[in-house]
């Protein structure tokens, strides 16, 4: 929507006393007043540099408003110690929050995007125990932001969370050009609708060891309603021995041109209810460090495809291990239906599988590919080394 004369309003006059030091008082009343008193010819609220105490949830309910700080580390919104709620709740369509630090100071959830078309731009979100940015709404975007957990398994946080539900949905979310790191669980968890994750830096997530999981965890394995594009990301240094790079299930996935390195589990895991996956142009290395993995075959490869997946193309990827002592078993593993199947999933073989033009040299097993799938309609050609094509 176009707005004439986008004139900013500055908050300096709305605060009594200095705003450059923390105060036990709650700044939310003045912040909310600044938004509610915007003149008709303005949609921008400029927050000057300073430290603002958040002692109650700041609910932004004016649509198409821009809340803009002086930059991360300059304009800081910090939770008051006595307050346990969400710092900022965006309850208006088409609004934007940008150029701020949101310091949860130990709260569970920092920011919630609750209406369609909200943008979180150039934010620093930190010090939370559960969710950095919760996105229950559709058509939202998180861009150019830094989202950092506590870096401990005792805070099983997720950097970005989005769940559109189990039924058919047209929900969308875009996450791009951001850094998400040091969360106890996933860096990014998204399920349902269309998910676009591009050009991010993902590192040090999934610190807990009681269960495995990906730094990026996409889709609900009990449905097929997720369509995801995961492109151009660097996903490195999983936070624990059980961390993987990307884990996907329950829908259609395009995973291309990512760099995935140094994980205890697999680099890319394609799980239950995959009805289509294109995995191309990725560079995956030094995975499989969890030597005690009890899966048969072990989930210690560059790309691991679970039983029952269909319409799979894996092409043009480079999967290798250049550690002095290698841990990545194969470049690609295609698994068979289990002897004892999970009753929640049909124990069917893979079908419609193409494995071509991959460089699978320099893993523990020199042939590079382990295929136990018994897949119907299977093409395996032009991979390196030549043994991978048998």
N, C-alpha and C positions, 0 to 999 in steps of 0.2 A: 504494500500500500504506500502511496506517495503522500508526503506531508509537505505543505508549503512552509518556507521560512523555519527551518528546524533550529530554533534558537535554544541554547542550553540555559538551564538555571543552575546556579552554583550554590552550594549549601553553606558557605562560610557564615552567613548571617543567621543561620538557623540553630547554631550551636553556641551556647553560653560557655565561656571559658575556653581554654586551649583544647584542640582536638588531636594534638600530637602525642598525648600520653594516655595510657589506659585509665579508665574510670570505672568505679563500681556501678555507676548509673547506666541505664539502658538507653542506647542511642536510637532504638528502633522507632520511637515516637516521632523524633525529628526527621528520620529518614522517610517514614511513611508520609509525613506532612509535606515534605518536599515533592513527592510524587503526586499527591492529591491536589497540590496547589499549582501544578504546571499550568501555565497560560495556554489558551487555545491554539496559539501559533507555535507551540514548542512540544517536542516529544523527547527531549534529552535532559537527563539530570546528571550533572557533573559532580562527582564526589571528590573533594580535594584530598591531597595527601594527608594521612593521619591514621590513627588507630581508633576504631569505633568499637565500643563494647556492645555485644549483642546479648541481651538478657531475656529476650522473648523472640519468637519467630517473626522475622520480617516477611510479611505477605505482600507481594507485589501483584495487585489486582487491576491495574490500569493497562489496557491492551496497547500494543504497538509503542511501548515506551522503551527508551534506551537508558540503562543505568550504567554510567561509565566512570571508572576511577582514574587515578593518575598513573596506574600501572601496578602489576604484582610487586609486592614488597614495599610499595609506597602507600597505597590505600588499602588498609587492612581491617577486615571485619573479624573480630575474635569473640568467641563464646565466653560469656561470664561464667565463673566457676559454679554458680548456683543454678544455672539453667541447663536442662538436659535435652532440649528439643532440637528440631531442625533449625539451622541458622537462617536460611533463606528459602522461601517457597514461592515459586513463580506461578501465579494463578491467573495469568492473562495471556491471551493468544498473541503471537507475533512479537513478544517482548524480547529484549536483549540485555544480558548482564555481561559486562566486559571490563578488563583491565583492573582486576581486584585480586587481593588475597583473601580467601575465606579460611580462617583458622578454626577448625572445630574444637581444638583444645580438649580433646578426649570425648566429644559427643559421639553418638552413633552415626547419624546421617547429617551431612553438611548442607547439601543443595538438592532441591527437588523441582523438576521441570514438569508441571502438572497440566499444561495446556498446549494445544497444537501450535507448532511453528516457533518455538522458543529457541534462541541461540545463546549458548554459553561460549564466550569468545575471550581468549587470552586471560584465563583465570589461573590462579594457583589455589588448589584445594588440598588441604592437608589436615593431619591429626584427627582422624576419625577411626572408630572401631568397627563400623559395619558397612556403610556405603558413602563414597565420596560424592558422586552425582547419581541420584535416582531419577529415572526417566520413565514415568508411567504413561506419558502422553506420546502422541504421534508427531511425525514431521519435525522433530527436534534435531539440533546439531550441536556437537561439542567440538570446538576447533581451537588449535593453537594453545592448548592448556596443559598445565602440569598438575597431575593428580598423584599424591604420594601418601601411602599408608604408613603405619608405625614401624613396619619392617620386622614384625614379630608374629609368631604363630598364635600367641595368646589374644591377638586382635584379628580374627578371621574376616578381614574386610574385603570388599570388592571396590575397585576404583570407579567403574561405571556399571550400573545395573539397569536393564530394560527387559520387561517381560510383558509381551502383548497378549498372553493367554494361550490356551491350547486349541481354540477353535480357529476357523478361517479368519484372516485378518488382513487389512491393507495398511496396517501400521508401518511406519518407517522411522529409522534413526540413522544419522550419519556421525561418525567419529573420525576426525582427520587431523593430521599435523600436530598431534598431542603426545605427551610423554606420560605414561602410566606405570608406576613402579612401586615395589616394596609393599604389596598388599598380602595379607595373610592367606587370602584365597585368590580368586581370579583378578587379573587386571581389568578385563572386560568380560561381562556376562550379558548376553543378549539372546532372546528367544521370541519367535513369532514375528511375522511380517518381513519386510525388506530391511536388511541390516547392511550398511556400507561402512567398512573399516579400512581406511587408506592412509599410508604415509605417516604412521605412528611409530614411536619408540616404546617398546614394551619390555620391561626388565625386572627381575627380582621378585616376581609375583608367585603366588601359590606356595607359601612358606610352610603351611601345615603338612604333616606327614601321615595323619591318620587315614586320609584318603588321597588318591591321585586326582589329577585334573590339569587342564591347560591354563597357561597364562591368558589365553583367549579361549573362552568357552561359549560355543554358539549352538543354539537350537535345543529343542526338547525332544529327546529320543523317543518319547511316546506319541509324537505326532509327526506330521510332515509339513508343517505350516511356516517354516523359516526359509527364506531365500537370502543368502548372504554373499557379499562380495568382499573378499579380504585381499587387499592388493598393496604392494610396495611398503610393507611394514618391516621393521627390524625387531625381532623377538628373540631375546637372548638371556642367558644366565638365569634359568628357572630358580625360584626361591628355595626349593627343597629337592631332595633326591627323588621325589615322586612327581615332580612337576613336568608337564609336557609343554610344547609350544602352542599348537592350536588343537582343540578337540571340537569336533563338529558331529552333529547327529540330528535327524528329524527334518529333512528337507532337501533343498538344492543349494549347492555351494560352488563358488568360483574362488579358488585360492591361487593367486598368481603373483610372481615377482617379489616374493618375500624372502628375507634372509633370516634363517632360524638356526640358532647355535647354542650349544651347551645346555642340554637338558637331561634330567635323570630318566625321563620316559621318552616317548617318541616325539619327533619334530612335528608331524601332522598326523592326527588320528581321526579316521573317518569311522563313525560308530553306527549304532542301530538306526534303522529307518532312513538311510541315505537313499533318495530316489534319483539323485543326479549329482555328480561332482566332476568339476574340471580342475585339475591340479597341474599347473604349468609354470615353467620358468623360475621355480623356487631353488634357492641354495640352502641346503640343510646339512649341518655338520655337528659332530661330536655329541650326539644324543646317546641314550641308553646307559647312563651312568648308574642306574639302579640295578646293581648286579644281583639283587635278591628278588627281582620281579618273578612272580610265580606263574604268570600267564604261559600258556603253551600254544603257539610259540611266544616267547617273551616279547613284550612291547618295548623293544629297545632298538627300533629301526628309524630311519629317516622318515618314512611314510608307512603307516600301519592302517590296513583296511580291514574292518571287522566283517563278520559273516552277514550275509543277507543284503549287502549293498548292491545297488544296480545303477546302470548307466554311468560308469566310471571311466574317465579318461585321465591318465597320468602321463604327461609328456614333457620332454625338454627340461627336466629337473636335474640338478647335480646334488647327489647325496654321498657324502664322504666323511671320513674321520682322519684328522691329521694330528691327533694326540700321540705322545710317545707310547702310551699304552692304550690301545683302542678300546672303546666300549660300544660303539654303534655296530650292531650285529650285521644287519643288511641295509641296503639302500631302501628297499621296498619289501614289505611282508603282506601277502594276501592270505588271510586265515580261513580255515575250514569251519563248517558248522560244528559246534561243540558236541562232545559225547553226551554231556548232561546239559541240556539247553535251559535257558532262563524261560520259564513259562510265560513271561510277559512279551516274548518276542518269538516270531516264527523261525524255526531252525532251518532256514533255507540257504542254499548256496548262492554265491554271487552270480550276477548275469550281466551281459553286455559290458565287458571290460576291455579297455584298450590301454596297453602299457608300451610306449614307444619313445625312442630318441632320448632316453634318460642315460646319464653318466653315473653308474653305480659302482665305480671302482673305488678302492681304498677303504673298504669296510672290513670287519673281522672276517667275514666269509667272502672270499674273493669273487664268487659268482654274482654277488650283489642283489639277487632277487630270490626270495623264498615264496613259492606259490603252492599253497596247499588248498586253494579255494575250490577246485573242481568247477570253476565258473563256466556257465554256458555262454556261448557266443563270445569267445575270448581271442584277442589279438595281442601278441607280444612280439615286437619287431624292433630292430635297429637300436637296441640298447647296448651299452658298454658295461662290462666286457661281453664278449660273444656268448659266454655261458648263460648270461641272463635271459637269452632268447629261447632256451631249451624248453 
